[in-house]
Amino acid sequence: MKDDKDDSDLRSRSDATRERKANERRLATLATTLAGLSRKQLNKLVLDEGLADAVDEAHRIQRHGARDRQLRIVRRELRGSDSTAIGAAVDDLINPHGYPTPAARDAQSWADRFLADGNDAVEVFLADHEQADRQRLKGLLRNARKADPSKDPKARNALVAVILALIRDGED
């Protein structure tokens, strides 16, 4: 008799650890970005009181070690808030016209290379990004090749999004 378990039971501990670490890297990057914004830019964001106080304190601290400790406090405050919405607001604030960032342009060029060269380009990409899932990339590439980009760009956009996430994870 087969047990009906949900998908969360099928995830390995190493996958959970990898996912948790990636989230922490994302939060650390967001905390550093928030601390680097000007007061005028920060006033445009809607932040919780605790998070706003932690970011203000990070602005005042100059010493490297103390600033790192304060950024960890900002990261802790981000865990308790909607960090995804805050990250999107910061991205809109930094890049208001939606111009492609260098990482996004890099992801676009990799996607073009994948579509042109196929699995050979995927292997070159995997050599630089060991954390990437080979099967997932090849599946997304296969779907992007099958789909007509003029009618349905979703498959190509999914490929670009995964490549962009891997490039950003590799930068951290």
Backbone as JSON Lines, residues from 0, in Angstrom:
{"i":0,"aa":"M","n":[0.84,-1.18,0.0],"ca":[0.0,0.0,0.0],"c":[0.88,1.24,0.0]}
{"i":1,"aa":"K","n":[0.63,2.15,-0.9],"ca":[1.45,3.34,-1.08],"c":[0.97,4.45,-0.15]}
{"i":2,"aa":"D","n":[1.93,5.06,0.55],"ca":[1.59,6.19,1.42],"c":[1.39,7.43,0.57]}
{"i":3,"aa":"D","n":[0.37,8.2,0.88],"ca":[0.13,9.47,0.19],"c":[0.8,10.58,0.99]}
{"i":4,"aa":"K","n":[2.02,10.9,0.6],"ca":[2.76,11.97,1.27],"c":[2.74,13.19,0.37]}
{"i":5,"aa":"D","n":[2.81,14.36,0.99],"ca":[2.88,15.56,0.17],"c":[4.3,15.77,-0.34]}
{"i":6,"aa":"D","n":[4.44,16.73,-1.25],"ca":[5.73,16.95,-1.91],"c":[6.81,17.44,-0.96]}
{"i":7,"aa":"S","n":[6.43,18.05,0.16],"ca":[7.44,18.56,1.09],"c":[8.23,17.42,1.73]}
{"i":8,"aa":"D","n":[7.64,16.24,1.85],"ca":[8.35,15.1,2.41],"c":[9.38,14.54,1.44]}
{"i":9,"aa":"L","n":[9.24,14.83,0.16],"ca":[10.14,14.29,-0.84],"c":[11.39,15.14,-1.02]}
{"i":10,"aa":"R","n":[11.42,16.32,-0.42],"ca":[12.57,17.21,-0.55],"c":[13.66,16.77,0.42]}
{"i":11,"aa":"S","n":[14.88,16.69,-0.09],"ca":[15.99,16.22,0.75],"c":[16.46,17.33,1.67]}
{"i":12,"aa":"R","n":[17.21,16.94,2.69],"ca":[17.75,17.93,3.63],"c":[18.74,18.84,2.93]}
{"i":13,"aa":"S","n":[19.51,18.3,1.99],"ca":[20.49,19.14,1.29],"c":[19.78,20.16,0.41]}
{"i":14,"aa":"D","n":[18.64,19.78,-0.2],"ca":[17.87,20.74,-0.98],"c":[17.31,21.84,-0.08]}
{"i":15,"aa":"A","n":[16.83,21.45,1.09],"ca":[16.3,22.43,2.03],"c":[17.4,23.38,2.5]}
{"i":16,"aa":"T","n":[18.57,22.83,2.77],"ca":[19.7,23.66,3.2],"c":[20.12,24.61,2.09]}
{"i":17,"aa":"R","n":[20.19,24.1,0.88],"ca":[20.57,24.93,-0.27],"c":[19.57,26.06,-0.47]}
{"i":18,"aa":"E","n":[18.3,25.75,-0.33],"ca":[17.25,26.76,-0.48],"c":[17.33,27.81,0.62]}
{"i":19,"aa":"R","n":[17.58,27.36,1.86],"ca":[17.69,28.28,2.99],"c":[18.89,29.21,2.81]}
{"i":20,"aa":"K","n":[20.01,28.67,2.36],"ca":[21.21,29.49,2.15],"c":[21.01,30.49,1.03]}
{"i":21,"aa":"A","n":[20.33,30.09,-0.03],"ca":[20.05,31.01,-1.13],"c":[19.16,32.16,-0.65]}
{"i":22,"aa":"N","n":[18.19,31.84,0.18],"ca":[17.31,32.87,0.74],"c":[18.11,33.83,1.62]}
{"i":23,"aa":"E","n":[19.02,33.29,2.42],"ca":[19.84,34.15,3.29],"c":[20.76,35.04,2.46]}
{"i":24,"aa":"R","n":[21.31,34.53,1.35],"ca":[22.13,35.37,0.47],"c":[21.3,36.49,-0.13]}
{"i":25,"aa":"R","n":[20.07,36.16,-0.52],"ca":[19.18,37.17,-1.08],"c":[18.85,38.24,-0.05]}
{"i":26,"aa":"L","n":[18.6,37.82,1.19],"ca":[18.31,38.78,2.26],"c":[19.53,39.64,2.57]}
{"i":27,"aa":"A","n":[20.73,39.04,2.55],"ca":[21.95,39.8,2.81],"c":[22.17,40.85,1.73]}
{"i":28,"aa":"T","n":[21.92,40.49,0.49],"ca":[22.06,41.44,-0.61],"c":[21.05,42.57,-0.47]}
{"i":29,"aa":"L","n":[19.82,42.23,-0.11],"ca":[18.78,43.24,0.07],"c":[19.12,44.16,1.24]}
{"i":30,"aa":"A","n":[19.65,43.6,2.33],"ca":[20.03,44.43,3.49],"c":[21.13,45.41,3.1]}
{"i":31,"aa":"T","n":[22.12,44.94,2.36],"ca":[23.21,45.82,1.91],"c":[22.69,46.9,0.98]}
{"i":32,"aa":"T","n":[21.78,46.53,0.1],"ca":[21.2,47.5,-0.83],"c":[20.4,48.55,-0.07]}
{"i":33,"aa":"L","n":[19.59,48.11,0.91],"ca":[18.82,49.06,1.71],"c":[19.74,50.03,2.45]}
{"i":34,"aa":"A","n":[20.83,49.52,2.99],"ca":[21.76,50.37,3.73],"c":[22.49,51.34,2.8]}
{"i":35,"aa":"G","n":[22.54,51.04,1.53],"ca":[23.22,51.9,0.56],"c":[22.31,52.96,-0.06]}
{"i":36,"aa":"L","n":[21.01,52.87,0.19],"ca":[20.09,53.85,-0.37],"c":[20.18,55.17,0.38]}
{"i":37,"aa":"S","n":[19.86,56.26,-0.32],"ca":[19.86,57.58,0.33],"c":[18.61,57.7,1.2]}
{"i":38,"aa":"R","n":[18.61,58.69,2.06],"ca":[17.45,58.93,2.94],"c":[16.2,59.24,2.1]}
{"i":39,"aa":"K","n":[16.39,59.98,1.02],"ca":[15.27,60.34,0.15],"c":[14.66,59.08,-0.47]}
{"i":40,"aa":"Q","n":[15.51,58.16,-0.91],"ca":[15.02,56.92,-1.5],"c":[14.32,56.06,-0.44]}
{"i":41,"aa":"L","n":[14.89,56.02,0.77],"ca":[14.29,55.22,1.84],"c":[12.91,55.74,2.23]}
{"i":42,"aa":"N","n":[12.73,57.06,2.16],"ca":[11.43,57.64,2.51],"c":[10.35,57.23,1.53]}
{"i":43,"aa":"K","n":[10.73,56.86,0.31],"ca":[9.76,56.41,-0.69],"c":[9.29,54.99,-0.45]}
{"i":44,"aa":"L","n":[10.05,54.24,0.36],"ca":[9.68,52.85,0.64],"c":[8.79,52.77,1.86]}
{"i":45,"aa":"V","n":[7.93,51.77,1.87],"ca":[7.08,51.51,3.04],"c":[7.74,50.38,3.82]}
{"i":46,"aa":"L","n":[8.41,50.75,4.93],"ca":[9.12,49.77,5.75],"c":[8.51,49.71,7.13]}
{"i":47,"aa":"D","n":[8.58,48.53,7.75],"ca":[8.16,48.39,9.14],"c":[9.03,49.29,10.01]}
{"i":48,"aa":"E","n":[8.51,49.66,11.17],"ca":[9.25,50.56,12.06],"c":[10.58,49.96,12.49]}
{"i":49,"aa":"G","n":[10.59,48.69,12.86],"ca":[11.83,48.04,13.29],"c":[12.86,47.97,12.17]}
{"i":50,"aa":"L","n":[12.4,47.67,10.97],"ca":[13.28,47.6,9.82],"c":[13.82,48.98,9.46]}
{"i":51,"aa":"A","n":[12.96,49.99,9.49],"ca":[13.4,51.35,9.18],"c":[14.44,51.82,10.2]}
{"i":52,"aa":"D","n":[14.23,51.51,11.48],"ca":[15.2,51.91,12.51],"c":[16.53,51.19,12.31]}
{"i":53,"aa":"A","n":[16.48,49.9,11.96],"ca":[17.72,49.14,11.74],"c":[18.49,49.69,10.54]}
{"i":54,"aa":"V","n":[17.78,50.06,9.47],"ca":[18.44,50.63,8.29],"c":[19.03,51.99,8.61]}
{"i":55,"aa":"D","n":[18.29,52.81,9.38],"ca":[18.82,54.12,9.79],"c":[20.09,53.97,10.6]}
{"i":56,"aa":"E","n":[20.1,53.01,11.49],"ca":[21.28,52.75,12.31],"c":[22.45,52.3,11.43]}
{"i":57,"aa":"A","n":[22.17,51.48,10.43],"ca":[23.23,51.03,9.52],"c":[23.81,52.21,8.73]}
{"i":58,"aa":"H","n":[22.98,53.21,8.45],"ca":[23.47,54.41,7.76],"c":[24.47,55.17,8.62]}
{"i":59,"aa":"R","n":[24.23,55.21,9.92],"ca":[25.09,56.01,10.81],"c":[26.41,55.33,11.14]}
{"i":60,"aa":"I","n":[26.46,54.02,11.07],"ca":[27.66,53.28,11.47],"c":[28.69,53.31,10.35]}
{"i":61,"aa":"Q","n":[29.92,53.65,10.69],"ca":[30.99,53.73,9.71],"c":[31.98,52.57,9.8]}
{"i":62,"aa":"R","n":[32.22,52.07,11.01],"ca":[33.21,51.0,11.19],"c":[32.71,49.7,10.56]}
{"i":63,"aa":"H","n":[33.63,49.02,9.91],"ca":[33.29,47.85,9.11],"c":[32.63,46.74,9.92]}
{"i":64,"aa":"G","n":[33.24,46.35,11.02],"ca":[32.71,45.25,11.83],"c":[31.35,45.58,12.42]}
{"i":65,"aa":"A","n":[31.22,46.78,12.91],"ca":[29.95,47.2,13.5],"c":[28.86,47.28,12.43]}
{"i":66,"aa":"R","n":[29.23,47.73,11.25],"ca":[28.26,47.81,10.15],"c":[27.8,46.41,9.73]}
{"i":67,"aa":"D","n":[28.73,45.46,9.71],"ca":[28.35,44.08,9.39],"c":[27.36,43.53,10.41]}
{"i":68,"aa":"R","n":[27.6,43.81,11.68],"ca":[26.66,43.35,12.72],"c":[25.29,44.0,12.51]}
{"i":69,"aa":"Q","n":[25.29,45.28,12.19],"ca":[24.02,45.97,11.97],"c":[23.31,45.44,10.73]}
{"i":70,"aa":"L","n":[24.05,45.09,9.71],"ca":[23.41,44.5,8.52],"c":[22.79,43.15,8.84]}
{"i":71,"aa":"R","n":[23.38,42.41,9.77],"ca":[22.74,41.16,10.2],"c":[21.43,41.44,10.91]}
{"i":72,"aa":"I","n":[21.37,42.55,11.66],"ca":[20.12,42.94,12.32],"c":[19.08,43.33,11.27]}
{"i":73,"aa":"V","n":[19.51,44.06,10.24],"ca":[18.6,44.42,9.16],"c":[18.06,43.15,8.49]}
{"i":74,"aa":"R","n":[18.95,42.18,8.28],"ca":[18.55,40.92,7.66],"c":[17.54,40.18,8.55]}
{"i":75,"aa":"R","n":[17.74,40.22,9.86],"ca":[16.79,39.58,10.78],"c":[15.43,40.26,10.69]}
{"i":76,"aa":"E","n":[15.43,41.59,10.59],"ca":[14.17,42.32,10.46],"c":[13.49,42.01,9.13]}
{"i":77,"aa":"L","n":[14.29,41.81,8.09],"ca":[13.72,41.46,6.78],"c":[13.03,40.1,6.82]}
{"i":78,"aa":"R","n":[13.55,39.18,7.62],"ca":[12.92,37.86,7.72],"c":[11.5,37.97,8.26]}
{"i":79,"aa":"G","n":[11.27,38.94,9.12],"ca":[9.95,39.11,9.72],"c":[8.99,39.94,8.88]}
{"i":80,"aa":"S","n":[9.45,40.45,7.75],"ca":[8.59,41.27,6.9],"c":[8.47,40.62,5.52]}
{"i":81,"aa":"D","n":[7.75,41.28,4.65],"ca":[7.57,40.77,3.28],"c":[8.78,41.2,2.44]}
{"i":82,"aa":"S","n":[9.85,40.41,2.51],"ca":[11.1,40.78,1.85],"c":[10.97,40.77,0.33]}
{"i":83,"aa":"T","n":[10.1,39.94,-0.2],"ca":[9.91,39.9,-1.65],"c":[9.32,41.22,-2.15]}
{"i":84,"aa":"A","n":[8.32,41.73,-1.46],"ca":[7.71,43.0,-1.85],"c":[8.7,44.15,-1.67]}
{"i":85,"aa":"I","n":[9.47,44.12,-0.6],"ca":[10.46,45.17,-0.36],"c":[11.53,45.12,-1.44]}
{"i":86,"aa":"G","n":[11.98,43.91,-1.8],"ca":[12.97,43.76,-2.86],"c":[12.46,44.29,-4.19]}
{"i":87,"aa":"A","n":[11.2,44.01,-4.5],"ca":[10.62,44.51,-5.75],"c":[10.52,46.03,-5.73]}
{"i":88,"aa":"A","n":[10.15,46.61,-4.58],"ca":[10.07,48.07,-4.46],"c":[11.45,48.7,-4.61]}
{"i":89,"aa":"V","n":[12.47,48.07,-4.03],"ca":[13.84,48.59,-4.15],"c":[14.3,48.5,-5.6]}
{"i":90,"aa":"D","n":[13.99,47.39,-6.27],"ca":[14.36,47.26,-7.69],"c":[13.7,48.34,-8.53]}
{"i":91,"aa":"D","n":[12.42,48.62,-8.26],"ca":[11.72,49.67,-8.99],"c":[12.32,51.04,-8.69]}
{"i":92,"aa":"L","n":[12.77,51.22,-7.47],"ca":[13.37,52.5,-7.06],"c":[14.73,52.7,-7.72]}
{"i":93,"aa":"I","n":[15.52,51.66,-7.76],"ca":[16.86,51.74,-8.34],"c":[16.81,51.78,-9.86]}
{"i":94,"aa":"N","n":[15.9,51.01,-10.43],"ca":[15.81,50.87,-11.89],"c":[14.39,51.23,-12.32]}
{"i":95,"aa":"P","n":[14.01,52.53,-12.24],"ca":[12.61,52.91,-12.45],"c":[12.08,52.68,-13.85]}
{"i":96,"aa":"H","n":[12.93,52.72,-14.85],"ca":[12.47,52.57,-16.23],"c":[12.53,51.14,-16.72]}
{"i":97,"aa":"G","n":[12.98,50.24,-15.85],"ca":[13.02,48.83,-16.2],"c":[14.1,48.47,-17.2]}
{"i":98,"aa":"Y","n":[15.16,49.31,-17.28],"ca":[16.25,48.98,-18.18],"c":[16.92,47.71,-17.69]}
{"i":99,"aa":"P","n":[17.34,46.86,-18.58],"ca":[17.97,45.62,-18.15],"c":[19.26,45.87,-17.37]}
{"i":100,"aa":"T","n":[19.39,45.18,-16.28],"ca":[20.62,45.25,-15.5],"c":[21.69,44.43,-16.21]}
{"i":101,"aa":"P","n":[22.95,44.58,-15.81],"ca":[23.99,43.76,-16.44],"c":[23.72,42.26,-16.3]}
{"i":102,"aa":"A","n":[23.21,41.84,-15.14],"ca":[22.91,40.42,-14.96],"c":[21.79,39.98,-15.9]}
{"i":103,"aa":"A","n":[20.79,40.84,-16.09],"ca":[19.67,40.49,-16.98],"c":[20.15,40.4,-18.43]}
{"i":104,"aa":"R","n":[21.03,41.33,-18.82],"ca":[21.58,41.27,-20.18],"c":[22.41,40.0,-20.37]}
{"i":105,"aa":"D","n":[23.16,39.63,-19.33],"ca":[23.96,38.41,-19.38],"c":[23.06,37.18,-19.52]}
{"i":106,"aa":"A","n":[21.95,37.17,-18.77],"ca":[21.01,36.05,-18.84],"c":[20.38,35.96,-20.24]}
{"i":107,"aa":"Q","n":[20.05,37.1,-20.82],"ca":[19.49,37.11,-22.17],"c":[20.48,36.53,-23.18]}
{"i":108,"aa":"S","n":[21.75,36.94,-23.04],"ca":[22.76,36.45,-24.0],"c":[22.99,34.95,-23.82]}
{"i":109,"aa":"W","n":[22.96,34.46,-22.56],"ca":[23.1,33.02,-22.34],"c":[21.91,32.28,-22.96]}
{"i":110,"aa":"A","n":[20.71,32.81,-22.81],"ca":[19.54,32.15,-23.38],"c":[19.66,32.09,-24.91]}
{"i":111,"aa":"D","n":[20.11,33.19,-25.52],"ca":[20.32,33.19,-26.97],"c":[21.35,32.13,-27.36]}
{"i":112,"aa":"R","n":[22.41,32.05,-26.56],"ca":[23.46,31.07,-26.84],"c":[22.94,29.65,-26.68]}
{"i":113,"aa":"F","n":[22.12,29.42,-25.64],"ca":[21.52,28.1,-25.44],"c":[20.69,27.71,-26.67]}
{"i":114,"aa":"L","n":[19.86,28.64,-27.14],"ca":[18.99,28.35,-28.27],"c":[19.78,28.12,-29.54]}
{"i":115,"aa":"A","n":[20.91,28.81,-29.69],"ca":[21.72,28.65,-30.9],"c":[22.59,27.39,-30.85]}
{"i":116,"aa":"D","n":[23.26,27.16,-29.72],"ca":[24.25,26.08,-29.63],"c":[23.74,24.82,-28.95]}
{"i":117,"aa":"G","n":[22.62,24.9,-28.26],"ca":[22.04,23.72,-27.63],"c":[22.76,23.27,-26.38]}
{"i":118,"aa":"N","n":[22.88,21.95,-26.23],"ca":[23.43,21.36,-25.02],"c":[24.9,21.71,-24.78]}
{"i":119,"aa":"D","n":[25.63,22.02,-25.83],"ca":[27.04,22.42,-25.66],"c":[27.13,23.71,-24.85]}
{"i":120,"aa":"A","n":[26.26,24.66,-25.13],"ca":[26.25,25.92,-24.38],"c":[25.81,25.69,-22.94]}
{"i":121,"aa":"V","n":[24.87,24.76,-22.74],"ca":[24.43,24.44,-21.38],"c":[25.6,23.89,-20.57]}
{"i":122,"aa":"E","n":[26.38,23.02,-21.17],"ca":[27.53,22.44,-20.48],"c":[28.57,23.51,-20.11]}
{"i":123,"aa":"V","n":[28.79,24.47,-21.0],"ca":[29.72,25.56,-20.71],"c":[29.19,26.38,-19.53]}
{"i":124,"aa":"F","n":[27.88,26.66,-19.54],"ca":[27.26,27.42,-18.45],"c":[27.37,26.66,-17.13]}
{"i":125,"aa":"L","n":[27.14,25.35,-17.18],"ca":[27.19,24.52,-15.97],"c":[28.6,24.47,-15.38]}
{"i":126,"aa":"A","n":[29.62,24.61,-16.21],"ca":[30.99,24.63,-15.71],"c":[31.23,25.84,-14.81]}
{"i":127,"aa":"D","n":[30.56,26.95,-15.11],"ca":[30.71,28.16,-14.29],"c":[29.72,28.22,-13.14]}
{"i":128,"aa":"H","n":[28.62,27.5,-13.24],"ca":[27.56,27.55,-12.22],"c":[27.23,26.14,-11.76]}
{"i":129,"aa":"E","n":[28.03,25.62,-10.84],"ca":[27.88,24.24,-10.4],"c":[26.55,23.98,-9.69]}
{"i":130,"aa":"Q","n":[25.95,25.03,-9.09],"ca":[24.71,24.84,-8.34],"c":[23.51,24.64,-9.24]}
{"i":131,"aa":"A","n":[23.69,24.81,-10.55],"ca":[22.59,24.71,-11.51],"c":[22.14,23.26,-11.67]}
{"i":132,"aa":"D","n":[20.85,23.1,-11.92],"ca":[20.26,21.78,-12.15],"c":[20.27,21.5,-13.65]}
{"i":133,"aa":"R","n":[21.12,20.57,-14.06],"ca":[21.33,20.25,-15.48],"c":[20.01,19.85,-16.16]}
{"i":134,"aa":"Q","n":[19.26,18.97,-15.53],"ca":[18.03,18.46,-16.14],"c":[17.0,19.58,-16.31]}
{"i":135,"aa":"R","n":[16.9,20.44,-15.32],"ca":[15.94,21.54,-15.41],"c":[16.3,22.49,-16.54]}
{"i":136,"aa":"L","n":[17.59,22.84,-16.64],"ca":[18.02,23.72,-17.72],"c":[17.76,23.11,-19.09]}
{"i":137,"aa":"K","n":[18.09,21.84,-19.24],"ca":[17.88,21.18,-20.53],"c":[16.39,21.06,-20.85]}
{"i":138,"aa":"G","n":[15.57,20.83,-19.84],"ca":[14.12,20.79,-20.06],"c":[13.56,22.14,-20.48]}
{"i":139,"aa":"L","n":[14.03,23.21,-19.81],"ca":[13.59,24.55,-20.19],"c":[14.06,24.91,-21.6]}
{"i":140,"aa":"L","n":[15.27,24.48,-21.94],"ca":[15.78,24.73,-23.29],"c":[14.94,23.99,-24.32]}
{"i":141,"aa":"R","n":[14.61,22.76,-24.04],"ca":[13.78,21.96,-24.95],"c":[12.42,22.63,-25.15]}
{"i":142,"aa":"N","n":[11.81,23.11,-24.05],"ca":[10.51,23.78,-24.15],"c":[10.62,25.08,-24.94]}
{"i":143,"aa":"A","n":[11.7,25.83,-24.74],"ca":[11.89,27.1,-25.45],"c":[12.09,26.86,-26.94]}
{"i":144,"aa":"R","n":[12.74,25.78,-27.28],"ca":[12.96,25.46,-28.7],"c":[11.66,25.03,-29.39]}
{"i":145,"aa":"K","n":[10.8,24.33,-28.65],"ca":[9.54,23.86,-29.23],"c":[8.54,24.99,-29.41]}
{"i":146,"aa":"A","n":[8.54,25.95,-28.5],"ca":[7.53,27.01,-28.51],"c":[7.84,28.04,-29.59]}
{"i":147,"aa":"D","n":[6.79,28.65,-30.1],"ca":[6.94,29.74,-31.07],"c":[7.05,31.05,-30.28]}
{"i":148,"aa":"P","n":[8.22,31.69,-30.31],"ca":[8.43,32.88,-29.48],"c":[7.52,34.05,-29.84]}
{"i":149,"aa":"S","n":[7.06,34.14,-31.06],"ca":[6.19,35.25,-31.43],"c":[4.78,35.08,-30.85]}
{"i":150,"aa":"K","n":[4.35,33.85,-30.68],"ca":[3.01,33.6,-30.16],"c":[3.0,33.42,-28.64]}
{"i":151,"aa":"D","n":[4.01,32.75,-28.12],"ca":[4.03,32.46,-26.69],"c":[5.46,32.53,-26.17]}
{"i":152,"aa":"P","n":[5.86,33.69,-25.61],"ca":[7.24,33.84,-25.13],"c":[7.47,33.27,-23.73]}
{"i":153,"aa":"K","n":[6.47,32.6,-23.15],"ca":[6.6,32.12,-21.77],"c":[7.75,31.14,-21.59]}
{"i":154,"aa":"A","n":[7.94,30.26,-22.53],"ca":[9.0,29.25,-22.4],"c":[10.38,29.9,-22.39]}
{"i":155,"aa":"R","n":[10.6,30.87,-23.28],"ca":[11.9,31.56,-23.31],"c":[12.07,32.41,-22.05]}
{"i":156,"aa":"N","n":[10.99,33.07,-21.61],"ca":[11.07,33.89,-20.41],"c":[11.38,33.03,-19.18]}
{"i":157,"aa":"A","n":[10.85,31.83,-19.13],"ca":[11.15,30.93,-18.01],"c":[12.62,30.54,-18.02]}
{"i":158,"aa":"L","n":[13.16,30.26,-19.21],"ca":[14.57,29.93,-19.34],"c":[15.44,31.1,-18.89]}
{"i":159,"aa":"V","n":[15.11,32.31,-19.32],"ca":[15.88,33.5,-18.94],"c":[15.79,33.73,-17.44]}
{"i":160,"aa":"A","n":[14.62,33.53,-16.85],"ca":[14.44,33.75,-15.41],"c":[15.31,32.79,-14.59]}
{"i":161,"aa":"V","n":[15.36,31.54,-14.99],"ca":[16.19,30.56,-14.27],"c":[17.66,30.89,-14.42]}
{"i":162,"aa":"I","n":[18.08,31.27,-15.63],"ca":[19.48,31.64,-15.85],"c":[19.83,32.87,-15.02]}
{"i":163,"aa":"L","n":[18.94,33.86,-14.98],"ca":[19.18,35.08,-14.2],"c":[19.32,34.75,-12.71]}
{"i":164,"aa":"A","n":[18.45,33.89,-12.2],"ca":[18.55,33.51,-10.79],"c":[19.87,32.81,-10.5]}
{"i":165,"aa":"L","n":[20.31,31.96,-11.4],"ca":[21.59,31.27,-11.21],"c":[22.76,32.24,-11.28]}
{"i":166,"aa":"I","n":[22.69,33.22,-12.17],"ca":[23.76,34.21,-12.27],"c":[23.81,35.05,-11.0]}
{"i":167,"aa":"R","n":[22.64,35.45,-10.49],"ca":[22.61,36.25,-9.25],"c":[23.1,35.44,-8.06]}
{"i":168,"aa":"D","n":[22.74,34.16,-7.99],"ca":[23.23,33.31,-6.9],"c":[24.75,33.16,-6.98]}
{"i":169,"aa":"G","n":[25.28,33.08,-8.19],"ca":[26.71,32.96,-8.38],"c":[27.48,34.22,-8.02]}
{"i":170,"aa":"E","n":[26.81,35.39,-8.09],"ca":[27.46,36.65,-7.74],"c":[27.61,36.8,-6.25]}
{"i":171,"aa":"D","n":[26.73,36.17,-5.48],"ca":[26.74,36.35,-4.01],"c":[27.91,35.71,-3.36]}
